[in-house]
Each structure stands twice: as structure tokens, then as C-alpha cells.
Amino acid sequence: MIILLIALSLVRERERGTLEQLTMTPVAPLGLMVGKMIPYGALGFLELCAILTVMRIVFQVPIHGSVFLLLFMALPYILTLLGLGLVISTKAKTQAEAFQLSMGTVLPSVFLSGYIFLIENMPLFFQGVSRLMPATYFIRILRGIILRGSTFSELWPNAAVLTVMGCAAILLAARLFVRQRA
């Protein structure tokens, strides 16, 4: 949902004309992108905390690893989702288009990330596509910490991939935003 929220917010600002006012300020496009990401990143992090709290207290699901490690390793995933939302917002012209593009990322993420079907059982083409899905790496982190009690040394490659994906998405969004203004 973070992708949808940030994509809709920027498109809505573009439709209302307030984004043009922001572009007239001396803030660099990358700074503008980061400024837009912070509130939605905080919202996504609070949502994750609420989900973990309900999971643990209401449903009494045991977490075999460190909750703090889980929260720390969720940050690159949130960063990646925010970056993808920004990319979508630079491509979408209307809120309806932003909504459709955002929702178009959800279904492939669910089916190709290993959440429902094991990646090893997929055809080779879809195994390759699954490596492009940020959810694939975050599900590995979740399963590692919640189910097996994995440590940072076992899971850092997944967080590293998510960090690279997130930084690339944010830089791409900033570049697309600059091209859009020109």
C-alpha cells in the first residue's frame, strides 16, 4: 500500500498544480523525492509495527528471531517500495493511472515472490522474474527471522539487494522527474 499512497500523492499534487510550486523552490529533485518519502516511510514502518504487534499478541505467533533485526531489515524494503511508488508517480498522468500501475505491482509480487508458490518449483523464466521482485527478498527475511531465528550474518545479502533496488528506484524517479520538468 505504500506504493499506492506515495504514487497517488505526487500525481494528485501534479493535478492540482502544487507540484509546480515545489519545483520552483531551490530544492534539488532528489531532495524533493526524499522529502516526499519520509512521511510515507514512517507510516509504512508504523504499519509494520502494528502488524507485528497484532501477530504476536492477538494471534500469538512466535517470533524465533530478533524483532529489532526484523524492523531494521524492513527499512530497505520500505525504501524500495517508496522508490517504486515515486517511479510510478513520475510516469502516471492521472490518479486512476497511478492506481492501476500501483495495483499492477501487487499481483506479480504475490505470485512470483515465493509467498504462495515456491520459487524453485517455477519455470526458469519466472524464477528470473522473481529475482526482480523486492517482495522475494523481504519474504526471505521474514521467514528467516520469524520461523528460523536467523541472524544478520545469514540475511544481510537480502537486505543488500533491497538497498540497491531502493536506491536505484529513487535515483530513477529523480531522473524521470527532471526529464518531466524539462
N, C-alpha and C positions, 0 to 999 in steps of 0.2 A: 504493500500500500504506500510505502514511502515514495516509490517511483511515481505513482499516480499523483500524490499530493504535490510534489515539487514540480512535476510537469504541468499540472493544471495551474499552479500559482503563477508561473512565469508566463504561460500563454494568456492567462487572464489579465496580467499586467500589460502585456503587449496589446491585447484587445482594447483595454481602457486607456492606453496611451501613457500610463505611468512609467513604463519601462523606458520610454524615450527620455523622460526626465532624469532617470537614473544614469542613462548613458551620457548625459551632458555633464555629470559630475566628474571630478578628476580621478575617480576610482578606475583602476585597470579592470579589464573584463574578467581576469582570473579572480581578482579581489571581489568583484561583484558576485561571481559564482560561489565563492567560498562564503560570502555573507548571506547568500540565499540558502546555502546548505545548512548552516549552523542550527537554526530553529527546527528544521525538519529532522536533522540528525539527532538532536536532543529528544524530539518527540518519538522517533523510532527507538532510541535507547530506552526511554521510559516505558514504551510499549513492550519491549523485550523483558524488562524487569518485572512488569506486571504479569506477563505470561509465565515467566519462571516462578513467580510467587504463587500464582494460582495453581500451576502444575505441581509445585512442591507441597503447598498447604492444603488445597482443596482436594486434589486428586492423589496426593501422597506418592508421587512418582519419585523414587530415589535418584539422586544425582551422585554418581560414584566418584566424580572428579571435583575439581575446584570450580565453584561458581564464579569466583573472581577471574579465573583464567577464561571461563566461558564468556563473561562480559567483555574482557579485554580482547578476545579473539573475534567478538562480534563487531567490533569497531571497523575493521577493514571491510566486512560485508556491508555494513551500513554505508560506508564511504562509497563502495561500488554501486549500490542501489541509487544513492543520491546522484552519482555521476551519470548513470544511465538515464535517470529522470531528467537531468539537465540536457543530455543529448536529445532526448525525445522532445523536450520543450523548445529546443532550437530548430527542430525540423517541423514541428506541428504548427499549423497556422491558426487552428481553432481549438477550442476546448474539447469538442467532440473528437477531433482527430487525435489530440493528446490522450484522451481517454482510451480510444481504440488502440493506439500504439502501446500504451502502458499495459492494457489488458492483454495485448498480443505477446507480451513477455512472460506473463504468468503461466499460461498453459504449457509452453515448452519447458519452462523451469520445473514445473511439477512432474512432467512425464520423463524428461531427459536428465534429471539431476540425480537419479538414484533414489528418490524419495518413494516412488511407487514400484518401479522396476529396477532390478539390479543392472548396473551399467555393464557388467561382464556378460550378461545374457542378451545384450542388444547387438544388432548388426554393427559391423565395424564403422560404417558411416556415422551412425547415431552415437557410437562411443566417442568418436571425434568431436561431434557437435556438443556432446555433454561436457567436454572439457572447456567449452566456451561459456558455459553457464556458471555464473557466480554461486548459485544455489548448490551446485555439486560440491564445491569446496566447503561451504558452510555446513552442509549436511554431514560431511565427513568430520568436521569439528564437533558438531553437536553429538553425533553418535560416539565419537571418541571420548568426549568428556562425560556425557550423561550415562552412557551404557558401560564403557570400559574403564573410565577413570584415567584416561590418557593424560600425559603431561605435555608441557610446552615443547619439549625436545622431539616429541612424536608428531606434533601437529603444526609446527611452525611453517613447513612448506605450503600448507593450505592457506595460512594467513598471508604468507608472502605473495602467493598468486593473487589473492584477493586484493592486496595492497597495490600490486602492479596494475590489476584491472581497474581499480578505483581511480588511481592517479591518471591512467591513460584516458579513462572516460571523462574525467574532469578537464584535462587538457584538450581533449577533442571538443568538448562542449564549449570551452572558451574560444577555441579557434573557429568553430562554426558560428559562434555568437559575433565574433569580429567580422567574419565574412558577411554575415547577415546585415550588419550595420553599414558595410561599405557599398 
